Amino acid sequence: MNKGKLYIISAPSGAGKTSLIKKLIPDLDKLMVSVSHTTRTQRPGEIDGIDYFFTSVERFKEMISQSDFLEYAQVFDNFYGTAQSSVEHSLNSGKDVILEIDWQGAAQIRRLLPDAISIFILPPSREVLRHRLQNRGQDSIDIIDRRMHDAVKEMGHYAEYDYLIVNDDFNTALTELKSVIL
């Protein structure tokens, strides 16, 4: 059996990364998204073990000390990490795996696994990004301002990726993403 391919997909919050991935997955049988561990609060509608593995800071730090993570990073006062064992198992069973991670985690993965294919999704502009974040209705203005500040830093790393997709039109961006993964 052939080993699966590893895809890294990064984007600033609000660029449409999660929506694109959710639309892509049902179309491709051997493609799966790795479920990350996080210490952030579970949002309404999220399911533990499906959207994330929600865990305490103490447990997360224990997993770090046991070298359980392929990559991990602190983002917005929360930790996010990808369990090494689940990714390796999926790849070894022939599944292609998407890691939906930030630029810090992507840099760690590219150092460890240089054959990973990295894709960065950009919004068409900062104004559109702010509008998308506001329309979510999930965050206060202070949090949106902080996300925008961090988005500018995140977008500064797009040139480190193998592919760049601008999510100006959802269907066009989805077609471009499929063309990279197929």
VMD Tcl script that builds the backbone (N, CA, C; Angstrom):
set m [mol new atoms 546]
animate dup $m
set s [atomselect $m all]
$s set {name element resname resid chain x y z} {
  {N N MET 1 A 0.844 -1.182 0.000}
  {CA C MET 1 A 0.000 0.000 0.000}
  {C C MET 1 A 0.888 1.244 0.000}
  {N N ASN 2 A 0.529 2.217 -0.825}
  {CA C ASN 2 A 1.277 3.466 -0.876}
  {C C ASN 2 A 0.973 4.318 0.343}
  {N N LYS 3 A 1.992 5.010 0.804}
  {CA C LYS 3 A 1.827 5.922 1.918}
  {C C LYS 3 A 1.054 7.147 1.442}
  {N N GLY 4 A 0.225 7.707 2.313}
  {CA C GLY 4 A -0.552 8.891 1.969}
  {C C GLY 4 A 0.309 10.140 1.902}
  {N N LYS 5 A -0.265 11.201 1.368}
  {CA C LYS 5 A 0.412 12.499 1.282}
  {C C LYS 5 A -0.059 13.388 2.419}
  {N N LEU 6 A 0.845 14.255 2.849}
  {CA C LEU 6 A 0.535 15.192 3.922}
  {C C LEU 6 A 0.408 16.594 3.340}
  {N N TYR 7 A -0.736 17.238 3.609}
  {CA C TYR 7 A -0.999 18.601 3.154}
  {C C TYR 7 A -1.125 19.510 4.368}
  {N N ILE 8 A -0.458 20.634 4.307}
  {CA C ILE 8 A -0.561 21.655 5.344}
  {C C ILE 8 A -1.388 22.791 4.753}
  {N N ILE 9 A -2.451 23.169 5.438}
  {CA C ILE 9 A -3.250 24.307 4.985}
  {C C ILE 9 A -3.301 25.327 6.118}
  {N N SER 10 A -2.846 26.534 5.807}
  {CA C SER 10 A -2.833 27.619 6.779}
  {C C SER 10 A -3.544 28.832 6.204}
  {N N ALA 11 A -4.035 29.668 7.110}
  {CA C ALA 11 A -4.708 30.908 6.716}
  {C C ALA 11 A -4.974 31.714 7.977}
  {N N PRO 12 A -5.109 33.013 7.833}
  {CA C PRO 12 A -5.544 33.785 8.994}
  {C C PRO 12 A -6.997 33.453 9.323}
  {N N SER 13 A -7.374 33.657 10.563}
  {CA C SER 13 A -8.743 33.428 10.996}
  {C C SER 13 A -9.687 34.270 10.141}
  {N N GLY 14 A -10.707 33.632 9.553}
  {CA C GLY 14 A -11.673 34.348 8.730}
  {C C GLY 14 A -11.408 34.298 7.238}
  {N N ALA 15 A -10.324 33.648 6.823}
  {CA C ALA 15 A -9.994 33.586 5.389}
  {C C ALA 15 A -10.803 32.520 4.647}
  {N N GLY 16 A -11.486 31.643 5.389}
  {CA C GLY 16 A -12.317 30.625 4.756}
  {C C GLY 16 A -11.698 29.241 4.699}
  {N N LYS 17 A -10.604 29.058 5.407}
  {CA C LYS 17 A -9.880 27.780 5.393}
  {C C LYS 17 A -10.770 26.609 5.816}
  {N N THR 18 A -11.425 26.729 6.942}
  {CA C THR 18 A -12.240 25.631 7.459}
  {C C THR 18 A -13.419 25.340 6.536}
  {N N SER 19 A -14.059 26.373 6.026}
  {CA C SER 19 A -15.187 26.177 5.101}
  {C C SER 19 A -14.739 25.466 3.832}
  {N N LEU 20 A -13.595 25.860 3.296}
  {CA C LEU 20 A -13.076 25.214 2.086}
  {C C LEU 20 A -12.767 23.739 2.346}
  {N N ILE 21 A -12.124 23.466 3.464}
  {CA C ILE 21 A -11.757 22.083 3.789}
  {C C ILE 21 A -13.009 21.228 3.993}
  {N N LYS 22 A -14.000 21.762 4.708}
  {CA C LYS 22 A -15.237 20.997 4.943}
  {C C LYS 22 A -15.952 20.673 3.636}
  {N N LYS 23 A -15.877 21.553 2.674}
  {CA C LYS 23 A -16.508 21.320 1.369}
  {C C LYS 23 A -15.685 20.336 0.533}
  {N N LEU 24 A -14.379 20.337 0.723}
  {CA C LEU 24 A -13.470 19.488 -0.050}
  {C C LEU 24 A -13.528 18.018 0.380}
  {N N ILE 25 A -13.587 17.764 1.662}
  {CA C ILE 25 A -13.465 16.410 2.225}
  {C C ILE 25 A -14.461 15.404 1.645}
  {N N PRO 26 A -15.758 15.714 1.545}
  {CA C PRO 26 A -16.693 14.696 1.037}
  {C C PRO 26 A -16.411 14.259 -0.403}
  {N N ASP 27 A -15.710 15.095 -1.161}
  {CA C ASP 27 A -15.437 14.783 -2.572}
  {C C ASP 27 A -14.264 13.827 -2.772}
  {N N LEU 28 A -13.446 13.647 -1.755}
  {CA C LEU 28 A -12.220 12.861 -1.914}
  {C C LEU 28 A -12.160 11.761 -0.864}
  {N N ASP 29 A -12.315 10.516 -1.298}
  {CA C ASP 29 A -12.425 9.377 -0.384}
  {C C ASP 29 A -11.210 9.155 0.500}
  {N N LYS 30 A -10.020 9.308 -0.056}
  {CA C LYS 30 A -8.842 8.956 0.743}
  {C C LYS 30 A -8.224 10.156 1.455}
  {N N LEU 31 A -9.002 11.235 1.576}
  {CA C LEU 31 A -8.529 12.458 2.218}
  {C C LEU 31 A -9.215 12.642 3.561}
  {N N MET 32 A -8.442 12.986 4.568}
  {CA C MET 32 A -9.003 13.243 5.893}
  {C C MET 32 A -8.307 14.433 6.529}
  {N N VAL 33 A -8.984 15.041 7.468}
  {CA C VAL 33 A -8.413 16.155 8.217}
  {C C VAL 33 A -7.987 15.633 9.575}
  {N N SER 34 A -6.757 15.930 9.936}
  {CA C SER 34 A -6.274 15.561 11.260}
  {C C SER 34 A -7.012 16.411 12.296}
  {N N VAL 35 A -7.458 15.790 13.365}
  {CA C VAL 35 A -8.146 16.507 14.436}
  {C C VAL 35 A -7.096 16.953 15.447}
  {N N SER 36 A -6.982 18.262 15.618}
  {CA C SER 36 A -5.986 18.833 16.527}
  {C C SER 36 A -6.479 18.812 17.966}
  {N N HIS 37 A -5.534 18.872 18.866}
  {CA C HIS 37 A -5.821 19.069 20.285}
  {C C HIS 37 A -5.774 20.569 20.553}
  {N N THR 38 A -6.625 21.049 21.452}
  {CA C THR 38 A -6.593 22.463 21.814}
  {C C THR 38 A -7.012 22.660 23.261}
  {N N THR 39 A -6.524 23.754 23.820}
  {CA C THR 39 A -6.919 24.133 25.173}
  {C C THR 39 A -7.984 25.225 25.149}
  {N N ARG 40 A -8.387 25.673 23.957}
  {CA C ARG 40 A -9.383 26.744 23.900}
  {C C ARG 40 A -10.762 26.209 24.266}
  {N N THR 41 A -11.644 27.116 24.613}
  {CA C THR 41 A -13.005 26.764 24.994}
  {C C THR 41 A -13.773 26.232 23.787}
  {N N GLN 42 A -14.535 25.199 24.027}
  {CA C GLN 42 A -15.364 24.599 22.983}
  {C C GLN 42 A -16.478 25.577 22.611}
  {N N ARG 43 A -16.659 25.810 21.304}
  {CA C ARG 43 A -17.702 26.719 20.817}
  {C C ARG 43 A -19.006 25.954 20.615}
  {N N PRO 44 A -20.132 26.674 20.619}
  {CA C PRO 44 A -21.420 26.003 20.373}
  {C C PRO 44 A -21.396 25.257 19.041}
  {N N GLY 45 A -21.875 24.032 19.063}
  {CA C GLY 45 A -21.930 23.219 17.846}
  {C C GLY 45 A -20.692 22.378 17.602}
  {N N GLU 46 A -19.596 22.667 18.291}
  {CA C GLU 46 A -18.378 21.865 18.114}
  {C C GLU 46 A -18.490 20.571 18.914}
  {N N ILE 47 A -17.907 19.523 18.351}
  {CA C ILE 47 A -17.969 18.204 18.982}
  {C C ILE 47 A -16.555 17.749 19.314}
  {N N ASP 48 A -16.352 17.380 20.580}
  {CA C ASP 48 A -15.048 16.886 21.021}
  {C C ASP 48 A -14.713 15.611 20.256}
  {N N GLY 49 A -13.517 15.573 19.684}
  {CA C GLY 49 A -13.079 14.417 18.916}
  {C C GLY 49 A -13.408 14.518 17.435}
  {N N ILE 50 A -14.260 15.454 17.069}
  {CA C ILE 50 A -14.609 15.683 15.662}
  {C C ILE 50 A -13.982 16.993 15.185}
  {N N ASP 51 A -14.298 18.074 15.889}
  {CA C ASP 51 A -13.748 19.381 15.522}
  {C C ASP 51 A -12.353 19.570 16.120}
  {N N TYR 52 A -12.211 19.234 17.368}
  {CA C TYR 52 A -10.945 19.267 18.101}
  {C C TYR 52 A -11.036 18.231 19.206}
  {N N PHE 53 A -9.877 17.909 19.773}
  {CA C PHE 53 A -9.837 17.218 21.052}
  {C C PHE 53 A -9.618 18.322 22.076}
  {N N PHE 54 A -10.656 18.654 22.839}
  {CA C PHE 54 A -10.564 19.727 23.823}
  {C C PHE 54 A -9.924 19.164 25.083}
  {N N THR 55 A -8.891 19.846 25.554}
  {CA C THR 55 A -8.132 19.330 26.687}
  {C C THR 55 A -7.690 20.477 27.590}
  {N N SER 56 A -7.301 20.140 28.794}
  {CA C SER 56 A -6.832 21.155 29.739}
  {C C SER 56 A -5.396 21.560 29.409}
  {N N VAL 57 A -5.003 22.711 29.911}
  {CA C VAL 57 A -3.624 23.173 29.724}
  {C C VAL 57 A -2.662 22.171 30.356}
  {N N GLU 58 A -3.025 21.652 31.525}
  {CA C GLU 58 A -2.158 20.699 32.219}
  {C C GLU 58 A -1.934 19.446 31.372}
  {N N ARG 59 A -3.009 18.895 30.822}
  {CA C ARG 59 A -2.888 17.687 29.987}
  {C C ARG 59 A -2.096 17.983 28.721}
  {N N PHE 60 A -2.315 19.156 28.134}
  {CA C PHE 60 A -1.593 19.531 26.918}
  {C C PHE 60 A -0.093 19.593 27.205}
  {N N LYS 61 A 0.275 20.226 28.314}
  {CA C LYS 61 A 1.699 20.339 28.668}
  {C C LYS 61 A 2.305 18.966 28.953}
  {N N GLU 62 A 1.510 18.076 29.520}
  {CA C GLU 62 A 1.961 16.700 29.748}
  {C C GLU 62 A 2.249 16.013 28.408}
  {N N MET 63 A 1.374 16.224 27.433}
  {CA C MET 63 A 1.571 15.639 26.099}
  {C C MET 63 A 2.827 16.215 25.431}
  {N N ILE 64 A 3.089 17.497 25.653}
  {CA C ILE 64 A 4.321 18.109 25.126}
  {C C ILE 64 A 5.534 17.413 25.733}
  {N N SER 65 A 5.508 17.243 27.056}
  {CA C SER 65 A 6.662 16.637 27.734}
  {C C SER 65 A 6.880 15.184 27.317}
  {N N GLN 66 A 5.824 14.516 26.852}
  {CA C GLN 66 A 5.934 13.130 26.390}
  {C C GLN 66 A 6.209 13.041 24.887}
  {N N SER 67 A 6.462 14.199 24.253}
  {CA C SER 67 A 6.736 14.273 22.799}
  {C C SER 67 A 5.621 13.639 21.964}
  {N N ASP 68 A 4.375 13.857 22.396}
  {CA C ASP 68 A 3.224 13.301 21.683}
  {C C ASP 68 A 2.843 14.094 20.436}
  {N N PHE 69 A 3.329 15.337 20.329}
  {CA C PHE 69 A 2.903 16.194 19.229}
  {C C PHE 69 A 3.903 16.230 18.088}
  {N N LEU 70 A 3.366 16.189 16.878}
  {CA C LEU 70 A 4.151 16.405 15.674}
  {C C LEU 70 A 4.503 17.884 15.589}
  {N N GLU 71 A 3.561 18.714 15.987}
  {CA C GLU 71 A 3.758 20.157 16.064}
  {C C GLU 71 A 2.785 20.696 17.098}
  {N N TYR 72 A 3.140 21.831 17.684}
  {CA C TYR 72 A 2.206 22.541 18.552}
  {C C TYR 72 A 2.597 24.006 18.580}
  {N N ALA 73 A 1.629 24.837 18.919}
  {CA C ALA 73 A 1.873 26.273 18.973}
  {C C ALA 73 A 0.884 26.906 19.938}
  {N N GLN 74 A 1.240 28.084 20.400}
  {CA C GLN 74 A 0.325 28.870 21.210}
  {C C GLN 74 A -0.233 29.977 20.323}
  {N N VAL 75 A -1.566 30.049 20.250}
  {CA C VAL 75 A -2.255 31.027 19.416}
  {C C VAL 75 A -3.394 31.631 20.236}
  {N N PHE 76 A -3.441 32.957 20.319}
  {CA C PHE 76 A -4.505 33.634 21.082}
  {C C PHE 76 A -4.640 33.075 22.500}
  {N N ASP 77 A -3.549 32.931 23.214}
  {CA C ASP 77 A -3.552 32.445 24.605}
  {C C ASP 77 A -3.978 30.989 24.760}
  {N N ASN 78 A -4.115 30.269 23.667}
  {CA C ASN 78 A -4.478 28.857 23.726}
  {C C ASN 78 A -3.427 28.027 23.008}
  {N N PHE 79 A -3.347 26.767 23.387}
  {CA C PHE 79 A -2.434 25.842 22.722}
  {C C PHE 79 A -3.199 25.010 21.695}
  {N N TYR 80 A -2.517 24.724 20.590}
  {CA C TYR 80 A -3.035 23.839 19.545}
  {C C TYR 80 A -1.920 22.872 19.189}
  {N N GLY 81 A -2.260 21.607 18.958}
  {CA C GLY 81 A -1.227 20.647 18.592}
  {C C GLY 81 A -1.777 19.483 17.797}
  {N N THR 82 A -0.899 18.879 17.010}
  {CA C THR 82 A -1.244 17.728 16.176}
  {C C THR 82 A -0.563 16.489 16.735}
  {N N ALA 83 A -1.360 15.496 17.112}
  {CA C ALA 83 A -0.807 14.260 17.672}
  {C C ALA 83 A -0.056 13.485 16.590}
  {N N GLN 84 A 1.159 13.129 16.907}
  {CA C GLN 84 A 2.023 12.430 15.960}
  {C C GLN 84 A 1.475 11.055 15.591}
  {N N SER 85 A 0.994 10.307 16.562}
  {CA C SER 85 A 0.579 8.921 16.316}
  {C C SER 85 A -0.587 8.829 15.336}
  {N N SER 86 A -1.568 9.711 15.457}
  {CA C SER 86 A -2.735 9.615 14.572}
  {C C SER 86 A -2.384 9.984 13.134}
  {N N VAL 87 A -1.509 10.971 12.942}
  {CA C VAL 87 A -1.098 11.359 11.584}
  {C C VAL 87 A -0.295 10.231 10.947}
  {N N GLU 88 A 0.658 9.689 11.681}
  {CA C GLU 88 A 1.481 8.594 11.143}
  {C C GLU 88 A 0.625 7.383 10.781}
  {N N HIS 89 A -0.335 7.039 11.638}
  {CA C HIS 89 A -1.213 5.898 11.370}
  {C C HIS 89 A -2.011 6.123 10.088}
  {N N SER 90 A -2.576 7.303 9.931}
  {CA C SER 90 A -3.375 7.605 8.732}
  {C C SER 90 A -2.524 7.569 7.473}
  {N N LEU 91 A -1.357 8.196 7.509}
  {CA C LEU 91 A -0.468 8.203 6.337}
  {C C LEU 91 A -0.027 6.788 5.981}
  {N N ASN 92 A 0.326 6.001 6.985}
  {CA C ASN 92 A 0.786 4.627 6.743}
  {C C ASN 92 A -0.318 3.723 6.206}
  {N N SER 93 A -1.576 4.092 6.465}
  {CA C SER 93 A -2.691 3.296 5.942}
  {C C SER 93 A -3.136 3.782 4.558}
  {N N GLY 94 A -2.371 4.707 3.968}
  {CA C GLY 94 A -2.654 5.163 2.607}
  {C C GLY 94 A -3.560 6.371 2.503}
  {N N LYS 95 A -3.973 6.917 3.632}
  {CA C LYS 95 A -4.826 8.110 3.625}
  {C C LYS 95 A -3.980 9.362 3.399}
  {N N ASP 96 A -4.523 10.310 2.638}
  {CA C ASP 96 A -3.928 11.637 2.548}
  {C C ASP 96 A -4.477 12.441 3.717}
  {N N VAL 97 A -3.617 13.217 4.359}
  {CA C VAL 97 A -3.999 13.926 5.578}
  {C C VAL 97 A -3.803 15.426 5.401}
  {N N ILE 98 A -4.818 16.186 5.804}
  {CA C ILE 98 A -4.719 17.644 5.847}
  {C C ILE 98 A -4.469 18.057 7.283}
  {N N LEU 99 A -3.447 18.877 7.475}
  {CA C LEU 99 A -3.217 19.529 8.758}
  {C C LEU 99 A -3.671 20.971 8.604}
  {N N GLU 100 A -4.674 21.352 9.345}
  {CA C GLU 100 A -5.208 22.715 9.324}
  {C C GLU 100 A -4.542 23.455 10.482}
  {N N ILE 101 A -3.388 24.075 10.200}
  {CA C ILE 101 A -2.559 24.642 11.260}
  {C C ILE 101 A -2.043 26.027 10.884}
  {N N ASP 102 A -1.551 26.750 11.887}
  {CA C ASP 102 A -1.030 28.090 11.637}
  {C C ASP 102 A 0.401 28.025 11.111}
  {N N TRP 103 A 0.966 29.178 10.803}
  {CA C TRP 103 A 2.293 29.233 10.186}
  {C C TRP 103 A 3.381 28.666 11.093}
  {N N GLN 104 A 3.215 28.814 12.414}
  {CA C GLN 104 A 4.230 28.283 13.334}
  {C C GLN 104 A 4.293 26.759 13.238}
  {N N GLY 105 A 3.119 26.130 13.297}
  {CA C GLY 105 A 3.055 24.677 13.172}
  {C C GLY 105 A 3.511 24.211 11.806}
  {N N ALA 106 A 3.148 24.973 10.772}
  {CA C ALA 106 A 3.554 24.619 9.407}
  {C C ALA 106 A 5.072 24.617 9.277}
  {N N ALA 107 A 5.718 25.596 9.882}
  {CA C ALA 107 A 7.185 25.658 9.820}
  {C C ALA 107 A 7.796 24.439 10.509}
  {N N GLN 108 A 7.222 24.033 11.642}
  {CA C GLN 108 A 7.718 22.846 12.349}
  {C C GLN 108 A 7.561 21.595 11.481}
  {N N ILE 109 A 6.400 21.452 10.848}
  {CA C ILE 109 A 6.132 20.275 10.014}
  {C C ILE 109 A 7.061 20.246 8.809}
  {N N ARG 110 A 7.251 21.395 8.169}
  {CA C ARG 110 A 8.119 21.427 6.981}
  {C C ARG 110 A 9.553 21.034 7.331}
  {N N ARG 111 A 10.006 21.388 8.537}
  {CA C ARG 111 A 11.353 20.977 8.959}
  {C C ARG 111 A 11.420 19.469 9.182}
  {N N LEU 112 A 10.386 18.909 9.801}
  {CA C LEU 112 A 10.353 17.470 10.096}
  {C C LEU 112 A 10.035 16.624 8.873}
  {N N LEU 113 A 9.110 17.107 8.056}
  {CA C LEU 113 A 8.607 16.343 6.909}
  {C C LEU 113 A 8.647 17.227 5.658}
  {N N PRO 114 A 9.817 17.376 5.059}
  {CA C PRO 114 A 9.955 18.307 3.929}
  {C C PRO 114 A 9.147 17.934 2.691}
  {N N ASP 115 A 8.622 16.707 2.610}
  {CA C ASP 115 A 7.786 16.323 1.471}
  {C C ASP 115 A 6.337 16.791 1.615}
  {N N ALA 116 A 5.985 17.324 2.783}
  {CA C ALA 116 A 4.623 17.828 2.981}
  {C C ALA 116 A 4.357 18.963 1.991}
  {N N ILE 117 A 3.139 19.013 1.486}
  {CA C ILE 117 A 2.739 20.041 0.520}
  {C C ILE 117 A 1.992 21.125 1.295}
  {N N SER 118 A 2.480 22.360 1.203}
  {CA C SER 118 A 1.894 23.436 1.996}
  {C C SER 118 A 1.109 24.417 1.128}
  {N N ILE 119 A -0.047 24.814 1.653}
  {CA C ILE 119 A -0.979 25.689 0.944}
  {C C ILE 119 A -1.389 26.810 1.895}
  {N N PHE 120 A -1.305 28.045 1.423}
  {CA C PHE 120 A -1.733 29.190 2.228}
  {C C PHE 120 A -2.946 29.818 1.563}
  {N N ILE 121 A -3.982 30.074 2.360}
  {CA C ILE 121 A -5.201 30.699 1.847}
  {C C ILE 121 A -5.263 32.132 2.366}
  {N N LEU 122 A -5.354 33.066 1.436}
  {CA C LEU 122 A -5.426 34.485 1.767}
  {C C LEU 122 A -6.825 35.031 1.505}
  {N N PRO 123 A -7.260 36.007 2.311}
  {CA C PRO 123 A -8.470 36.744 1.952}
  {C C PRO 123 A -8.106 37.733 0.843}
  {N N PRO 124 A -9.084 38.253 0.112}
  {CA C PRO 124 A -8.762 39.200 -0.958}
  {C C PRO 124 A -8.207 40.527 -0.437}
  {N N SER 125 A -8.567 40.896 0.797}
  {CA C SER 125 A -8.062 42.142 1.385}
  {C C SER 125 A -8.264 42.098 2.895}
  {N N ARG 126 A -7.615 43.017 3.586}
  {CA C ARG 126 A -7.807 43.115 5.038}
  {C C ARG 126 A -9.235 43.539 5.365}
  {N N GLU 127 A -9.790 44.413 4.541}
  {CA C GLU 127 A -11.158 44.888 4.777}
  {C C GLU 127 A -12.156 43.730 4.696}
  {N N VAL 128 A -11.988 42.888 3.702}
  {CA C VAL 128 A -12.872 41.723 3.557}
  {C C VAL 128 A -12.695 40.787 4.749}
  {N N LEU 129 A -11.469 40.607 5.188}
  {CA C LEU 129 A -11.206 39.742 6.341}
  {C C LEU 129 A -11.916 40.275 7.584}
  {N N ARG 130 A -11.782 41.570 7.853}
  {CA C ARG 130 A -12.450 42.169 9.018}
  {C C ARG 130 A -13.970 41.979 8.907}
  {N N HIS 131 A -14.510 42.200 7.730}
  {CA C HIS 131 A -15.948 42.043 7.505}
  {C C HIS 131 A -16.385 40.601 7.803}
  {N N ARG 132 A -15.614 39.624 7.341}
  {CA C ARG 132 A -15.943 38.213 7.597}
  {C C ARG 132 A -15.917 37.902 9.088}
  {N N LEU 133 A -14.905 38.409 9.785}
  {CA C LEU 133 A -14.803 38.165 11.225}
  {C C LEU 133 A -15.985 38.793 11.966}
  {N N GLN 134 A -16.372 39.993 11.560}
  {CA C GLN 134 A -17.508 40.661 12.206}
  {C C GLN 134 A -18.812 39.920 11.927}
  {N N ASN 135 A -18.961 39.402 10.714}
  {CA C ASN 135 A -20.201 38.713 10.347}
  {C C ASN 135 A -20.367 37.360 11.021}
  {N N ARG 136 A -19.278 36.796 11.538}
  {CA C ARG 136 A -19.398 35.535 12.277}
  {C C ARG 136 A -20.270 35.707 13.514}
  {N N GLY 137 A -20.178 36.901 14.121}
  {CA C GLY 137 A -20.946 37.177 15.325}
  {C C GLY 137 A -20.463 36.428 16.546}
  {N N GLN 138 A -19.219 35.954 16.523}
  {CA C GLN 138 A -18.696 35.151 17.635}
  {C C GLN 138 A -17.845 35.962 18.599}
  {N N ASP 139 A -17.241 37.051 18.112}
  {CA C ASP 139 A -16.213 37.728 18.890}
  {C C ASP 139 A -16.539 39.197 19.113}
  {N N SER 140 A -16.026 39.720 20.226}
  {CA C SER 140 A -16.148 41.149 20.511}
  {C C SER 140 A -15.223 41.930 19.577}
  {N N ILE 141 A -15.411 43.242 19.533}
  {CA C ILE 141 A -14.557 44.102 18.701}
  {C C ILE 141 A -13.100 43.974 19.136}
  {N N ASP 142 A -12.851 43.886 20.447}
  {CA C ASP 142 A -11.469 43.743 20.933}
  {C C ASP 142 A -10.823 42.468 20.397}
  {N N ILE 143 A -11.570 41.384 20.411}
  {CA C ILE 143 A -11.026 40.112 19.910}
  {C C ILE 143 A -10.833 40.180 18.402}
  {N N ILE 144 A -11.768 40.800 17.697}
  {CA C ILE 144 A -11.611 40.962 16.244}
  {C C ILE 144 A -10.370 41.793 15.937}
  {N N ASP 145 A -10.163 42.869 16.700}
  {CA C ASP 145 A -8.960 43.694 16.498}
  {C C ASP 145 A -7.697 42.867 16.720}
  {N N ARG 146 A -7.717 42.032 17.739}
  {CA C ARG 146 A -6.557 41.181 18.015}
  {C C ARG 146 A -6.360 40.145 16.909}
  {N N ARG 147 A -7.450 39.562 16.436}
  {CA C ARG 147 A -7.356 38.601 15.331}
  {C C ARG 147 A -6.807 39.276 14.077}
  {N N MET 148 A -7.216 40.511 13.830}
  {CA C MET 148 A -6.709 41.248 12.668}
  {C C MET 148 A -5.213 41.511 12.819}
  {N N HIS 149 A -4.787 41.885 14.001}
  {CA C HIS 149 A -3.358 42.113 14.253}
  {C C HIS 149 A -2.570 40.834 13.993}
  {N N ASP 150 A -3.072 39.721 14.517}
  {CA C ASP 150 A -2.391 38.438 14.321}
  {C C ASP 150 A -2.479 37.965 12.875}
  {N N ALA 151 A -3.578 38.316 12.194}
  {CA C ALA 151 A -3.733 37.932 10.785}
  {C C ALA 151 A -2.662 38.586 9.924}
  {N N VAL 152 A -2.343 39.831 10.223}
  {CA C VAL 152 A -1.300 40.530 9.461}
  {C C VAL 152 A 0.030 39.797 9.623}
  {N N LYS 153 A 0.337 39.370 10.856}
  {CA C LYS 153 A 1.570 38.596 11.082}
  {C C LYS 153 A 1.525 37.270 10.331}
  {N N GLU 154 A 0.393 36.581 10.414}
  {CA C GLU 154 A 0.234 35.282 9.742}
  {C C GLU 154 A 0.407 35.439 8.230}
  {N N MET 155 A -0.238 36.457 7.662}
  {CA C MET 155 A -0.168 36.664 6.212}
  {C C MET 155 A 1.249 37.005 5.755}
  {N N GLY 156 A 2.067 37.491 6.660}
  {CA C GLY 156 A 3.459 37.788 6.336}
  {C C GLY 156 A 4.283 36.548 6.018}
  {N N HIS 157 A 3.729 35.375 6.255}
  {CA C HIS 157 A 4.452 34.118 6.030}
  {C C HIS 157 A 3.981 33.362 4.790}
  {N N TYR 158 A 3.086 33.945 4.003}
  {CA C TYR 158 A 2.514 33.210 2.862}
  {C C TYR 158 A 3.565 32.748 1.863}
  {N N ALA 159 A 4.648 33.500 1.714}
  {CA C ALA 159 A 5.674 33.149 0.715}
  {C C ALA 159 A 6.451 31.885 1.091}
  {N N GLU 160 A 6.306 31.409 2.323}
  {CA C GLU 160 A 6.996 30.198 2.769}
  {C C GLU 160 A 6.275 28.927 2.284}
  {N N TYR 161 A 5.112 29.087 1.685}
  {CA C TYR 161 A 4.267 27.957 1.297}
  {C C TYR 161 A 4.468 27.593 -0.167}
  {N N ASP 162 A 4.135 26.347 -0.500}
  {CA C ASP 162 A 4.262 25.869 -1.880}
  {C C ASP 162 A 3.203 26.474 -2.794}
  {N N TYR 163 A 1.990 26.664 -2.271}
  {CA C TYR 163 A 0.871 27.173 -3.073}
  {C C TYR 163 A 0.163 28.289 -2.322}
  {N N LEU 164 A -0.364 29.237 -3.086}
  {CA C LEU 164 A -1.125 30.352 -2.537}
  {C C LEU 164 A -2.482 30.393 -3.237}
  {N N ILE 165 A -3.546 30.452 -2.438}
  {CA C ILE 165 A -4.903 30.556 -2.977}
  {C C ILE 165 A -5.558 31.778 -2.344}
  {N N VAL 166 A -6.075 32.680 -3.170}
  {CA C VAL 166 A -6.804 33.842 -2.670}
  {C C VAL 166 A -8.286 33.495 -2.682}
  {N N ASN 167 A -8.903 33.536 -1.513}
  {CA C ASN 167 A -10.317 33.187 -1.390}
  {C C ASN 167 A -11.178 34.439 -1.570}
  {N N ASP 168 A -11.263 34.875 -2.823}
  {CA C ASP 168 A -12.121 36.003 -3.180}
  {C C ASP 168 A -13.505 35.480 -3.551}
  {N N ASP 169 A -13.534 34.393 -4.292}
  {CA C ASP 169 A -14.765 33.706 -4.670}
  {C C ASP 169 A -14.640 32.266 -4.170}
  {N N PHE 170 A -15.586 31.836 -3.330}
  {CA C PHE 170 A -15.478 30.539 -2.671}
  {C C PHE 170 A -15.322 29.391 -3.661}
  {N N ASN 171 A -16.161 29.342 -4.684}
  {CA C ASN 171 A -16.110 28.221 -5.632}
  {C C ASN 171 A -14.811 28.190 -6.422}
  {N N THR 172 A -14.299 29.355 -6.778}
  {CA C THR 172 A -13.013 29.415 -7.478}
  {C C THR 172 A -11.895 28.928 -6.563}
  {N N ALA 173 A -11.920 29.385 -5.307}
  {CA C ALA 173 A -10.900 28.953 -4.343}
  {C C ALA 173 A -10.979 27.443 -4.121}
  {N N LEU 174 A -12.195 26.898 -4.051}
  {CA C LEU 174 A -12.376 25.457 -3.871}
  {C C LEU 174 A -11.811 24.688 -5.063}
  {N N THR 175 A -12.067 25.166 -6.262}
  {CA C THR 175 A -11.530 24.529 -7.472}
  {C C THR 175 A -10.004 24.554 -7.462}
  {N N GLU 176 A -9.425 25.680 -7.058}
  {CA C GLU 176 A -7.964 25.785 -6.986}
  {C C GLU 176 A -7.397 24.830 -5.942}
  {N N LEU 177 A -8.065 24.731 -4.795}
  {CA C LEU 177 A -7.612 23.822 -3.744}
  {C C LEU 177 A -7.678 22.372 -4.220}
  {N N LYS 178 A -8.763 22.007 -4.883}
  {CA C LYS 178 A -8.888 20.648 -5.432}
  {C C LYS 178 A -7.776 20.359 -6.431}
  {N N SER 179 A -7.427 21.340 -7.249}
  {CA C SER 179 A -6.392 21.109 -8.266}
  {C C SER 179 A -5.028 20.858 -7.631}
  {N N VAL 180 A -4.776 21.432 -6.474}
  {CA C VAL 180 A -3.513 21.188 -5.767}
  {C C VAL 180 A -3.525 19.789 -5.155}
  {N N ILE 181 A -4.647 19.399 -4.577}
  {CA C ILE 181 A -4.721 18.137 -3.843}
  {C C ILE 181 A -4.932 16.937 -4.758}
  {N N LEU 182 A -5.585 17.120 -5.890}
  {CA C LEU 182 A -5.784 16.003 -6.815}
  {C C LEU 182 A -4.535 15.818 -7.562}
}
mol reanalyze $m
mol bondsrecalc $m
mol representation Tube
mol addrep $m
